[in-house]
Amino acid sequence: MTIRTFFAGLFFIFFFHSGIARSRTSQPDSVQTGPKNTIWLNGFALLSNRIELSFEKKVAKRFSIETGAAYKYPQPVSGPLTAEYNAHGPHQALTSYFQIVETAPFSKGWSGFLNFKYYPVQPQVGFYLAANAFYRNRKYHHREVNNLNIGGGSDEGFWYSRQSLNLQAYGVSLLPGYTFKVVSLGNGKFIMADIFTGLSQQYFNTYTNFDWKIKHYSTLANFEEQKLNSKSTEYVRFEKVQVVAGFKAGFRF
């Protein structure tokens, strides 16, 4: 065997096996095996009186689409809600106040979202990056809400009200996360877990109907007199960037 024949043989073996490897890894997704669907339950949402379910489907080798919906249920609580915060400046006071009233125990509403997820390491396992779009609303009717901004240094940030709220929020998020298998159930079925965090650009439209809203009163008679003349409606639009995080448990099949 000559040296030329030897290297020709190595050349043939290398490219022959490389071609087989490429043909195996370049098979279309339609012939790839393994689970492609996951049903998720958001555990973090349960901590804030929300039930959130989502469905994730593999659409390409390293891409999947997840869509979900959630319902925030009200808690039967009595007494007024006091929105107490320490804010300096109108925008900070605005975002702090509405963040509290949106999550009030007696508020209710629904939300929906859509995720486009990319898994750079393994299909549907490990690190991923998700582009997210969402919408949510929150409502309550004829509840007493007191505003207490202790950062203003005076009682100008204090007012008392009975109000009805209609809050709508929408936006986009960039969410890096990590998905991993917890338990194998056999036959290609798994219990899964997912943790994620990221930044969210959120836009708010809020409509508040006040049965009454007063800032200062000295006596009970003065309080009742001001209530009679303080019915109003306020519309506020604002935006904010917020850090979001969560964890989910899922069933993959």
C-alpha positions as CSV (number, residue, x, y, z in Angstrom):
1,M,0.0,0.0,0.0
2,T,1.4,3.3,-1.0
3,I,1.2,6.5,1.0
4,R,-1.1,8.0,-1.6
5,T,-3.5,5.1,-1.3
6,F,-3.4,5.3,2.5
7,F,-4.3,9.0,2.5
8,A,-6.9,8.5,-0.2
9,G,-8.5,5.8,2.1
10,L,-8.5,8.2,5.1
11,F,-10.0,10.9,2.9
12,F,-12.8,8.6,1.7
13,I,-13.6,7.3,5.2
14,F,-13.7,10.8,6.7
15,F,-16.0,12.3,4.2
16,F,-18.2,9.2,3.9
17,H,-18.9,9.2,7.7
18,S,-19.2,13.0,7.7
19,G,-21.9,12.8,5.0
20,I,-23.8,10.1,7.0
21,A,-23.6,12.3,10.1
22,R,-24.9,15.3,8.3
23,S,-27.7,13.4,6.7
24,R,-28.8,12.1,10.1
25,T,-28.7,15.5,11.8
26,S,-30.4,17.3,8.9
27,Q,-33.5,15.2,9.0
28,P,-36.7,17.2,8.8
29,D,-38.6,17.8,12.0
30,S,-41.4,15.6,10.8
31,V,-39.2,12.5,11.2
32,Q,-37.6,13.5,14.5
33,T,-38.8,11.5,17.5
34,G,-39.5,12.6,21.1
35,P,-42.2,14.6,22.8
36,K,-43.2,17.9,21.2
37,N,-45.9,19.3,23.5
38,T,-46.0,20.6,27.1
39,I,-48.8,21.8,29.4
40,W,-47.5,24.3,31.9
41,L,-48.9,25.6,35.3
42,N,-47.4,28.8,36.5
43,G,-46.5,28.3,40.2
44,F,-45.5,31.9,40.8
45,A,-49.0,33.0,39.6
46,L,-50.7,31.0,42.4
47,L,-48.9,33.1,45.0
48,S,-50.8,36.2,43.7
49,N,-54.3,34.7,43.3
50,R,-53.9,33.9,39.7
51,I,-54.5,30.6,37.8
52,E,-52.3,30.5,34.7
53,L,-52.2,27.6,32.2
54,S,-50.2,27.5,29.0
55,F,-49.5,25.1,26.1
56,E,-46.1,24.9,24.4
57,K,-45.6,23.2,21.0
58,K,-42.4,22.4,19.2
59,V,-42.5,23.9,15.7
60,A,-38.8,23.4,14.6
61,K,-35.7,21.7,15.9
62,R,-34.9,24.4,18.4
63,F,-38.0,26.6,18.3
64,S,-41.3,26.4,20.0
65,I,-44.4,28.5,20.5
66,E,-46.1,28.9,23.9
67,T,-49.5,30.5,24.4
68,G,-51.4,30.8,27.7
69,A,-54.1,32.6,29.6
70,A,-54.7,33.4,33.3
71,Y,-57.5,34.5,35.6
72,K,-57.0,36.5,38.7
73,Y,-59.8,35.8,41.2
74,P,-60.9,38.2,43.9
75,Q,-60.6,37.5,47.6
76,P,-63.6,38.4,49.9
77,V,-62.0,41.1,52.0
78,S,-63.6,43.9,54.0
79,G,-62.3,47.4,54.8
80,P,-60.4,49.9,52.7
81,L,-57.2,49.3,50.8
82,T,-54.4,51.7,51.7
83,A,-51.8,52.2,48.9
84,E,-48.8,53.2,51.0
85,Y,-45.5,53.9,49.2
86,N,-42.5,56.1,49.2
87,A,-42.2,57.9,45.9
88,H,-40.6,61.2,44.7
89,G,-41.9,62.7,41.6
90,P,-45.2,62.4,39.7
91,H,-44.2,59.4,37.5
92,Q,-42.8,57.3,40.4
93,A,-45.9,58.1,42.5
94,L,-48.2,57.1,39.6
95,T,-46.5,53.8,38.9
96,S,-46.2,52.9,42.6
97,Y,-49.9,53.6,43.2
98,F,-51.2,51.6,40.3
99,Q,-48.9,48.7,41.0
100,I,-50.6,48.4,44.4
101,V,-54.2,48.8,43.3
102,E,-53.7,46.4,40.3
103,T,-52.7,43.6,42.8
104,A,-55.4,44.5,45.3
105,P,-56.9,41.3,46.8
106,F,-60.4,42.3,45.6
107,S,-59.4,43.0,42.0
108,K,-60.2,40.5,39.3
109,G,-59.3,40.1,35.6
110,W,-57.8,37.9,32.9
111,S,-54.6,37.9,30.9
112,G,-53.1,36.3,27.8
113,F,-49.6,35.9,26.4
114,L,-47.6,34.5,23.4
115,N,-44.0,33.3,23.7
116,F,-41.6,32.5,20.8
117,K,-38.9,30.4,22.4
118,Y,-35.4,29.5,21.1
119,Y,-33.4,26.7,22.6
120,P,-29.7,27.0,21.5
121,V,-28.3,23.9,23.2
122,Q,-31.0,21.2,23.1
123,P,-34.5,21.0,21.7
124,Q,-36.9,22.1,24.4
125,V,-34.4,21.5,27.2
126,G,-31.9,23.7,28.9
127,F,-31.3,27.4,28.4
128,Y,-33.7,29.3,26.2
129,L,-34.5,32.8,25.1
130,A,-38.2,33.9,24.7
131,A,-39.7,36.9,23.0
132,N,-43.0,37.6,24.8
133,A,-46.1,39.7,24.0
134,F,-48.9,40.0,26.6
135,Y,-52.2,41.7,27.6
136,R,-54.0,41.9,30.9
137,N,-56.8,43.8,32.6
138,R,-57.9,44.3,36.2
139,K,-61.2,45.5,37.6
140,Y,-63.0,46.2,40.8
141,H,-66.2,48.1,41.7
142,H,-67.1,50.6,44.5
143,R,-64.2,49.9,46.8
144,E,-62.6,52.2,49.3
145,V,-59.0,53.0,48.4
146,N,-56.8,55.4,50.3
147,N,-53.6,56.9,48.8
148,L,-50.7,57.4,51.2
149,N,-47.5,58.6,49.5
150,I,-45.1,59.1,52.5
151,G,-42.3,60.3,50.2
152,G,-43.8,63.7,49.5
153,G,-43.0,65.1,53.0
154,S,-46.5,66.6,53.4
155,D,-50.2,65.5,53.4
156,E,-50.5,66.5,49.7
157,G,-49.9,62.9,48.8
158,F,-52.8,61.7,51.0
159,W,-56.4,61.3,49.7
160,Y,-59.4,59.0,50.4
161,S,-61.8,57.6,48.0
162,R,-64.4,55.0,47.0
163,Q,-63.8,54.0,43.4
164,S,-64.2,51.6,40.5
165,L,-61.1,50.7,38.4
166,N,-60.6,49.4,34.9
167,L,-56.9,48.9,34.2
168,Q,-55.5,47.6,30.9
169,A,-51.9,46.7,30.4
170,Y,-50.0,45.4,27.4
171,G,-46.4,45.1,26.2
172,V,-43.4,43.0,25.3
173,S,-40.8,41.1,27.3
174,L,-37.4,39.4,26.7
175,L,-37.3,36.4,29.0
176,P,-34.2,34.1,29.3
177,G,-35.0,30.9,31.1
178,Y,-34.1,27.3,31.9
179,T,-36.2,24.2,31.3
180,F,-35.3,20.8,32.8
181,K,-36.7,17.3,33.3
182,V,-37.8,16.4,36.8
183,V,-39.2,12.9,36.5
184,S,-39.5,10.5,33.5
185,L,-42.9,8.8,33.4
186,G,-41.9,6.4,30.5
187,N,-43.2,6.3,26.9
188,G,-41.7,9.7,26.2
189,K,-43.6,11.5,28.9
190,F,-41.9,13.7,31.5
191,I,-42.7,16.0,34.5
192,M,-40.9,19.3,33.7
193,A,-39.8,22.5,35.5
194,D,-39.1,25.9,34.2
195,I,-37.6,29.1,35.7
196,F,-37.3,32.4,33.9
197,T,-36.7,36.1,34.4
198,G,-36.2,39.2,32.2
199,L,-37.3,42.7,31.4
200,S,-40.8,43.8,30.4
201,Q,-41.8,47.0,28.7
202,Q,-45.4,47.7,29.9
203,Y,-48.0,50.3,28.8
204,F,-51.0,51.1,30.9
205,N,-54.4,52.6,30.3
206,T,-56.4,53.2,33.5
207,Y,-60.0,54.5,34.0
208,T,-61.0,55.3,37.6
209,N,-64.6,56.3,38.4
210,F,-64.7,57.9,41.8
211,D,-67.9,57.7,43.8
212,W,-66.1,60.3,46.0
213,K,-62.5,61.5,46.4
214,I,-61.4,63.9,49.1
215,K,-58.0,65.2,50.2
216,H,-58.5,66.9,53.6
217,Y,-61.2,66.9,56.2
218,S,-61.4,68.1,59.8
219,T,-64.7,66.8,61.1
220,L,-67.1,64.0,60.2
221,A,-69.6,66.6,58.9
222,N,-66.9,68.1,56.7
223,F,-66.0,64.7,55.4
224,E,-69.6,63.9,54.4
225,E,-70.1,67.3,52.8
226,Q,-67.0,66.9,50.6
227,K,-68.1,63.4,49.5
228,L,-71.3,64.9,48.0
229,N,-69.3,67.1,45.6
230,S,-66.4,64.9,44.6
231,K,-67.7,62.4,42.1
232,S,-65.4,62.3,39.1
233,T,-63.7,60.1,36.4
234,E,-60.0,60.1,35.7
235,Y,-58.1,58.6,32.7
236,V,-54.3,58.0,33.1
237,R,-51.9,56.6,30.6
238,F,-48.3,55.7,31.5
239,E,-45.5,53.2,30.8
240,K,-42.8,51.5,32.8
241,V,-40.0,49.0,32.5
242,Q,-40.3,46.1,35.1
243,V,-38.2,43.1,36.0
244,V,-40.3,39.9,35.9
245,A,-39.6,36.4,37.1
246,G,-41.4,33.1,37.7
247,F,-41.4,29.3,37.8
248,K,-43.6,26.7,36.2
249,A,-44.3,23.0,36.4
250,G,-45.3,21.1,33.3
251,F,-46.3,17.8,31.7
252,R,-44.5,17.0,28.5
253,F,-45.8,14.4,26.0
